[in-house]
């Protein structure tokens, strides 16, 4: 496997984590704010909530593809600065719009699309930048970045719980400020210039050849497609509807529910951070399918409020464990010169299936009950796990050094 041509100082990892954490706070605020503006402020139906979430996810597909090429050709730190400044402008404009009480369904679609496009650019670029920093064990590098990300996302979610005490527009203003500070920290990493390797011939020729030759990578992308459609897509629609229609939660209680989910993800990544090197990370990623199925069955029974919070926390733990192990598998299968483009392909498939799942969940709730949707998710997860039992390729992928 190829290695970076530039050794970046140890201190740069700390700066990366600070910038990464600040940006993650804005993501945490955005995730809850977008959902609650849909169901709690505009009081949209489940179908319209699905369209809002799809509007936030679909544009990111185009930016993800672009970001993969840019990450392999240019300094990823400079790209991150540009994205954070663009987000700062977007948050500022919509803070003024919300403060003036001009929010409509159409404006919410535009807001979701703009932020979604920027977040799509971030994914492959940030991953490429992380791979350039330091020479620590891959598992610790990814799990530490993920732990910071989800901890700060949790902090952002908690900030939304304070929205009952002040104008939500202030949260958008805070997001703009944090994006500017994150851009400053990312700019300090731009001084350590990596020497990019411009792809030869077609920029997607090498990744597609790798995909055709590597069965493990194909299986990983299939797993990402399923998780994007069934788990990510269903989650962003079903959870706010469940909170509003079944448990009658207000914005504060719903934000805390999201926070519990994030806490589960944090705990999963802390576990990975302090666990000895996992030789076969793909096995844990696949077993997460079964765990998600169990959670889905339990949620279909519409437990007590305490049970709901506990189950959502477990769901977060499973999601964090699956995401972290899947990233380790991906980085173990791909050469450094292609990490940006292959990560873009992975994110494209993951988030490309998510809007389809969001729309399907939104319309399914018109015809079927919430328990039925959860049962379908659980049965599908179990069936995919059984399907993977017939092939041991993904199970046998060893973590890279």
Protein Blocks (a to p, Z undefined) as FASTA:
>chain_A
ZZdfbdcdfklmmmmmmmmmmmmmmmmmmmmmmmmmmmmmnopafklmmmmmmmmmmmmm
mmmmmmmmmmmmmcfklmmmmmmmmmmmmmmmmmmmmmnopacfklmmmmmmmmmmmmmm
mmmmmmmmmmmgojbdfklmmmmmmmmmmmmmmmmmmmmmmmmmmcfklmmmmmmmmmmm
mmmmmmmmmmmccdddddehjfklmmmmmmmmmmklmmmmmmmmmmmmmmmmmmmmmmmm
mmmmmnopafklmmmmmmmmmmmmmmmmmmmmmpccdfblmlmmmmmmmmmmmmmmmmmn
opafklmmmmmmmmmmmmmmmmmmmmmmmmmmpcfklmmmmmmmmmmmmmmmmmmmmmmm
mmmmmmmcfklmmmmmmmmmmmmmmmmmmpcklmmpccdZZ
